[in-house]
Amino acid sequence: MKVLVTGAEGYIGALLGPALMESGHEVIALDTGYYRSGQLYRSKAQRFPVHINKDLRDITEADLRGCDTVIHLAELSNDPLGQLIPEVTYRINHQGSVRLARLCRQAGVSRFVYTSSCSVYGQGSDHLMTEESATDPQTAYARCKVLVERDVSAMADDGFSPVFLRNATAFGASPAMRFDVVLNNLAGWAWTTREIRMTSDGSPWRPLVHVLDICRAVACVLAAPAEVVRNQVFNVGAASENYQVRDIAAMVAEALPGCRLTLGSTGGDRRSYRVSFDKIHDRLPGFRCQWTAAAGVRQLLDLFERIDMDDPTFHFRAYTRLEQLKYLIRTRQVDEELFWE
């Protein structure tokens, strides 16, 4: 297929684009370049060039003509960032994504793969949340995911097949690293300080999925017949990878000799959800998660040793999305709407 990947320089995109190219797809990369200053390591995979250097909100129908599939990753990418600038988050993540889908449909793009999030479940109940469970988004980021799913789903027809991948919380190594996701963050603290000091009691539940397994899910969606995936929502992850945050912290601490773990006493985060992943395994038989959280911890610690990661590297602004955007705003490289000056 001829595939356009938005957010191609991001945490997922930096691995997804090369993986799709290795599978024989022609990949067109699009990115606005917010996080271009950060590359934790050089990958063996060929880093493909960014063919379109453009903001999501500036994409035109001409950019999309001739593409078979658009894989949409390019949104403001986490809850704290969405809370900092909620109005801009809605304009980019909701309105920008719906506009992109509409342009894809007009341009004859047959398949639109939208990377949603299990965070839409918010304060999930004690049972496993399925794709049919009620959503309860707690943040601007998660509310936008729900709105995009609703509005883009209404566009589906025989010629346009949107697919919604509700990814569990991602972890694992990527050249465009993120240390603002839970397992990666805990591993970074453990490595640089030999201590994990949590302010909360770590009781909330989170499902986890390795970034390479997210890439694997996308590849399976591309390989599936349109009638199997058209207008479908898939939770992406594995049932065995639902954890309480304190168990993730304990896993990291145990993997690094001499690391001390302390828990706080407050609940703090209201988001807590356990998720079922039966549907993706039933409907897409080629999909199986190949990574566990424990294997991801070992991968990260091995990487940190290999690159001799120090505290300044761990805290470099580009690896924490909120800090990088704050920097770009503070230095007036982007305006209040996050357009480049």
NUVEXRO-731376 format. One record per residue (C-alpha): residue number from 0; x, y, z. Coordinates in pm, whole numbers. Layout:
N
[NUM [X Y Z]]
...
This chain:
341
[0 [0 0 0]]
[1 [90 365 -27]]
[2 [65 478 335]]
[3 [83 826 485]]
[4 [183 836 853]]
[5 [110 1155 1044]]
[6 [331 1217 1347]]
[7 [599 1007 1179]]
[8 [880 1145 1394]]
[9 [704 1070 1722]]
[10 [743 791 1976]]
[11 [538 539 1777]]
[12 [598 682 1432]]
[13 [977 658 1454]]
[14 [937 278 1475]]
[15 [619 234 1270]]
[16 [739 399 949]]
[17 [1055 188 909]]
[18 [860 -128 1002]]
[19 [601 -60 730]]
[20 [876 7 477]]
[21 [1043 -321 566]]
[22 [708 -492 499]]
[23 [702 -350 148]]
[24 [469 -53 192]]
[25 [548 282 37]]
[26 [552 526 328]]
[27 [500 901 314]]
[28 [596 1064 642]]
[29 [438 1380 780]]
[30 [544 1566 1092]]
[31 [548 1923 1218]]
[32 [875 1875 1407]]
[33 [790 1970 1766]]
[34 [1015 1696 1908]]
[35 [1283 1682 1641]]
[36 [1555 1793 1882]]
[37 [1540 1467 2078]]
[38 [1681 1134 1967]]
[39 [1781 901 2251]]
[40 [1971 657 2029]]
[41 [2025 569 1667]]
[42 [1823 274 1545]]
[43 [1938 2 1307]]
[44 [1618 68 1115]]
[45 [1665 325 842]]
[46 [1507 651 956]]
[47 [1294 754 664]]
[48 [1289 1119 557]]
[49 [999 1344 644]]
[50 [847 1404 305]]
[51 [585 1651 429]]
[52 [697 1896 696]]
[53 [358 2034 791]]
[54 [118 2094 1079]]
[55 [-182 1860 1094]]
[56 [-411 2161 1058]]
[57 [-245 2263 730]]
[58 [-286 1933 546]]
[59 [-467 1966 214]]
[60 [-652 1717 0]]
[61 [-363 1732 -247]]
[62 [-128 1593 20]]
[63 [-347 1283 44]]
[64 [-422 1202 -318]]
[65 [-291 865 -430]]
[66 [-265 727 -76]]
[67 [-439 400 7]]
[68 [-418 443 384]]
[69 [-358 719 638]]
[70 [-232 622 983]]
[71 [-302 913 1213]]
[72 [-69 958 1511]]
[73 [-19 1337 1509]]
[74 [-201 1478 1809]]
[75 [-100 1647 2134]]
[76 [-5 1330 2304]]
[77 [-85 1310 2673]]
[78 [-310 1416 2958]]
[79 [-91 1684 3126]]
[80 [-37 1859 2794]]
[81 [-409 1857 2726]]
[82 [-477 2009 3066]]
[83 [-224 2289 3005]]
[84 [-393 2412 2687]]
[85 [-734 2240 2665]]
[86 [-880 2471 2400]]
[87 [-585 2416 2165]]
[88 [-600 2044 2241]]
[89 [-959 2034 2117]]
[90 [-874 2230 1804]]
[91 [-585 2000 1716]]
[92 [-689 1661 1851]]
[93 [-1063 1675 1783]]
[94 [-1126 1927 1507]]
[95 [-795 1868 1331]]
[96 [-835 1491 1330]]
[97 [-1195 1501 1207]]
[98 [-1097 1745 934]]
[99 [-814 1512 829]]
[100 [-1053 1215 806]]
[101 [-1295 1420 597]]
[102 [-1014 1518 358]]
[103 [-907 1154 334]]
[104 [-1258 1051 235]]
[105 [-1273 1326 -27]]
[106 [-930 1231 -164]]
[107 [-1026 866 -209]]
[108 [-817 726 78]]
[109 [-979 391 148]]
[110 [-855 321 501]]
[111 [-805 558 797]]
[112 [-633 412 1103]]
[113 [-682 629 1411]]
[114 [-470 570 1720]]
[115 [-710 616 2010]]
[116 [-641 521 2372]]
[117 [-768 301 2653]]
[118 [-770 620 2861]]
[119 [-1122 676 2723]]
[120 [-1242 429 2991]]
[121 [-1141 675 3265]]
[122 [-1273 543 3594]]
[123 [-1345 192 3473]]
[124 [-1541 -49 3691]]
[125 [-1396 -358 3855]]
[126 [-1467 -574 3551]]
[127 [-1258 -574 3232]]
[128 [-1354 -296 2992]]
[129 [-1442 -408 2640]]
[130 [-1493 -208 2324]]
[131 [-1866 -207 2409]]
[132 [-1816 -65 2760]]
[133 [-1926 289 2834]]
[134 [-1648 544 2809]]
[135 [-1576 784 3095]]
[136 [-1296 1018 2982]]
[137 [-1140 1222 3262]]
[138 [-919 1461 3064]]
[139 [-926 1681 2755]]
[140 [-695 1433 2581]]
[141 [-928 1138 2644]]
[142 [-1245 1336 2568]]
[143 [-1102 1429 2229]]
[144 [-1038 1061 2155]]
[145 [-1405 982 2222]]
[146 [-1521 1272 2004]]
[147 [-1299 1173 1713]]
[148 [-1419 813 1729]]
[149 [-1780 934 1723]]
[150 [-1742 1183 1439]]
[151 [-1515 977 1212]]
[152 [-1725 664 1262]]
[153 [-2018 852 1107]]
[154 [-1817 892 784]]
[155 [-1775 518 721]]
[156 [-1913 374 399]]
[157 [-1819 109 143]]
[158 [-1533 322 12]]
[159 [-1401 460 341]]
[160 [-1297 231 626]]
[161 [-1199 403 950]]
[162 [-1045 180 1218]]
[163 [-994 285 1581]]
[164 [-708 137 1783]]
[165 [-749 203 2156]]
[166 [-392 147 2263]]
[167 [-305 51 2619]]
[168 [-41 271 2785]]
[169 [269 242 2570]]
[170 [616 150 2695]]
[171 [951 49 2552]]
[172 [1248 196 2369]]
[173 [1210 428 2071]]
[174 [1462 669 1914]]
[175 [1203 945 1970]]
[176 [1181 848 2336]]
[177 [911 941 2583]]
[178 [980 945 2954]]
[179 [632 1077 3036]]
[180 [463 735 3016]]
[181 [450 531 3332]]
[182 [684 236 3281]]
[183 [947 439 3091]]
[184 [933 710 3357]]
[185 [977 467 3646]]
[186 [1264 294 3467]]
[187 [1436 630 3410]]
[188 [1408 728 3776]]
[189 [1534 388 3888]]
[190 [1835 406 3659]]
[191 [1940 763 3735]]
[192 [1873 773 4111]]
[193 [1846 405 4217]]
[194 [1524 510 4383]]
[195 [1154 524 4294]]
[196 [965 760 4522]]
[197 [594 760 4446]]
[198 [367 1032 4583]]
[199 [57 813 4542]]
[200 [-26 467 4673]]
[201 [-4 328 4320]]
[202 [-345 163 4339]]
[203 [-485 265 3994]]
[204 [-492 1 3724]]
[205 [-328 47 3384]]
[206 [-303 -184 3085]]
[207 [39 -172 2917]]
[208 [152 -244 2560]]
[209 [497 -228 2403]]
[210 [536 32 2128]]
[211 [645 -242 1886]]
[212 [323 -433 1956]]
[213 [129 -117 1867]]
[214 [317 -116 1536]]
[215 [227 -484 1497]]
[216 [-143 -406 1549]]
[217 [-132 -139 1278]]
[218 [32 -382 1036]]
[219 [-240 -640 1106]]
[220 [-511 -381 1037]]
[221 [-349 -300 702]]
[222 [-335 -670 611]]
[223 [-696 -744 709]]
[224 [-984 -733 457]]
[225 [-1174 -405 473]]
[226 [-1497 -576 579]]
[227 [-1324 -718 888]]
[228 [-1199 -385 1020]]
[229 [-1433 -122 873]]
[230 [-1560 108 1149]]
[231 [-1432 -126 1421]]
[232 [-1280 -36 1756]]
[233 [-1001 -258 1888]]
[234 [-839 -244 2231]]
[235 [-467 -304 2169]]
[236 [-277 -502 2432]]
[237 [-290 -833 2619]]
[238 [-499 -942 2918]]
[239 [-188 -1046 3111]]
[240 [-53 -689 3093]]
[241 [-307 -519 3322]]
[242 [-120 -391 3627]]
[243 [-163 -166 3925]]
[244 [90 116 3907]]
[245 [260 2 4230]]
[246 [318 -339 4073]]
[247 [484 -174 3773]]
[248 [706 21 4011]]
[249 [795 -296 4204]]
[250 [879 -475 3879]]
[251 [1119 -197 3780]]
[252 [1279 -179 4126]]
[253 [1333 -555 4140]]
[254 [1505 -553 3801]]
[255 [1771 -307 3919]]
[256 [1974 -428 4221]]
[257 [1993 -170 4498]]
[258 [1692 29 4379]]
[259 [1467 146 4662]]
[260 [1089 181 4623]]
[261 [867 393 4848]]
[262 [493 446 4805]]
[263 [286 745 4906]]
[264 [-42 740 5091]]
[265 [-275 937 4862]]
[266 [-491 811 4577]]
[267 [-418 1107 4351]]
[268 [-499 989 3998]]
[269 [-868 915 3949]]
[270 [-809 721 3627]]
[271 [-812 347 3680]]
[272 [-916 80 3432]]
[273 [-852 -283 3343]]
[274 [-912 -379 2983]]
[275 [-1012 -686 2781]]
[276 [-825 -752 2457]]
[277 [-1025 -1051 2336]]
[278 [-1167 -877 2030]]
[279 [-839 -794 1856]]
[280 [-713 -1148 1910]]
[281 [-1038 -1296 1778]]
[282 [-1084 -1066 1476]]
[283 [-717 -1024 1380]]
[284 [-563 -1369 1430]]
[285 [-225 -1244 1311]]
[286 [-198 -1016 1614]]
[287 [-27 -1133 1929]]
[288 [166 -916 2175]]
[289 [528 -1030 2176]]
[290 [638 -813 2469]]
[291 [559 -826 2839]]
[292 [617 -538 3078]]
[293 [900 -735 3242]]
[294 [1073 -778 2905]]
[295 [1025 -407 2838]]
[296 [1195 -319 3168]]
[297 [1494 -534 3073]]
[298 [1505 -373 2728]]
[299 [1513 -24 2878]]
[300 [1776 -101 3142]]
[301 [1997 -264 2879]]
[302 [1955 43 2659]]
[303 [2035 283 2943]]
[304 [2355 92 3013]]
[305 [2455 85 2647]]
[306 [2409 460 2593]]
[307 [2541 544 2942]]
[308 [2225 743 3018]]
[309 [2270 1015 3278]]
[310 [2034 1242 3467]]
[311 [2048 1536 3219]]
[312 [1959 1299 2935]]
[313 [1666 1153 3129]]
[314 [1534 1501 3203]]
[315 [1596 1648 2857]]
[316 [1283 1840 2764]]
[317 [1222 1666 2429]]
[318 [1157 1334 2604]]
[319 [870 1485 2806]]
[320 [607 1622 2569]]
[321 [471 1884 2809]]
[322 [817 2029 2881]]
[323 [910 2051 2513]]
[324 [590 2236 2422]]
[325 [637 2471 2719]]
[326 [989 2541 2592]]
[327 [869 2616 2239]]
[328 [602 2852 2375]]
[329 [839 3022 2620]]
[330 [1103 3082 2353]]
[331 [836 3205 2110]]
[332 [914 2944 1850]]
[333 [543 2862 1838]]
[334 [247 3090 1902]]
[335 [-41 3043 2145]]
[336 [-210 2808 1895]]
[337 [112 2604 1859]]
[338 [173 2714 1502]]
[339 [540 2771 1421]]
[340 [636 3138 1422]]
